Amino acid sequence: MQLAIIIMAAGKGTRMKSDLPKVLHQANGKPIVSYVIEKSLALQPERTILIIGHKGEMVRTATQHHSGIEWALQEPQLGTGHAVMQAEPALEGFRGDILILSGDAPLITETTIANLQQHHHTRSAAATVLTADMDDPTGYGRIIRNAESGDVEKIVEQKDASPEEQKVQEINSGVYMFNAEKLFGALKRITNTNAQQEYYLTDVFGIFFNDGERISAYKTPHGDEIRGINTPDQLREAEELLRDED
C-alpha cells in the first residue's frame, strides 16, 4: 500500500526556554526533526511533507539537505487539524495511507511504524492510533477500547476523563495512520468551536465514530518511543536514548 508521511514541525516550543523552533533543538549535534525525517525516508514513502510554521524558513533551510521532502506552510497556526489541512493540496488524488508524525518525537522506530501500518490494514481501519502503556499517564489522552473487539471506542483527554477513565494506562501518542480519503473528508467537517478556536486533528475521530468507521490502536511495547520533547530536561533524556540506538 502506498504511504505518505506528514511531519508536524510548525510549533514554537516555548517550554524549551528558547526562541528557536522546537524541532531545531539539537540532540547529539543533530536537529531532533532530522531523526524523524531520516526514519520517515527509510520507509520509502511516496511523499514526505514537513508542516512548517514558526520561523518556517529557518526550519526549511535546516532540513533542505534531506532529499525527498517537501514543505507546507501553516500560517497562522490554527491547530493540529489545520496543520494537516495544509498538506492536502500536495496530496490531491493520493489514495494510500497517511502517517502523521511529530517532529519533536525522534525516538520512534522504523519497525514500530511498519507494525503500525500492518495492523492498520489487518483491521481494515479508517484510522489507527499508536499507543503505549505508561506507569503514570497523567496529562495524556486515554485510549478507551471496546472490551470485545479491542477497537477504540473513544480517546478522552485527561481533563475530560472520568475517575474510572483516568485509571487507564494506555495513552495516545499523537502518531496516527489514516486512510487518506477518509482523513481529508473528515477534516472538511471539523470546526473550531472550542476554547482555543482551533481545528483539532483528534476531532476527526468523533466524525469517524459517528459514521461507524473502525478506529484501531496498535500498542508499542516500547513506551520510550513515543516521548515528545517539550523541555530541556526531556531533550537531555532523549539524547541518551538516541545514543543507545546507534
Secondary structure, 3 states (H helix, E strand, C coil): CCEEEEEEECCCCHHHCCCCCHHHCEECCEEHHHHHHHHHHCCCCCEEEEEECCCHHHHHHHHCCCCCCEEEECCCCCCHHHHHHCCCHHHCCCCCEEEEEECCCCCCCHHHHHHHHHHHHHCCCCEEEEEEECCCCCCCCEEEECCCCCCEEEEECHHHCCHHHHCCCEEEEEEEEEEHHHHHHHHCCCCCCCCCCCCCCCHHHHHHHHHCCCEEEEECCCHHHHCCCCCHHHHHHHHHHHHHHC
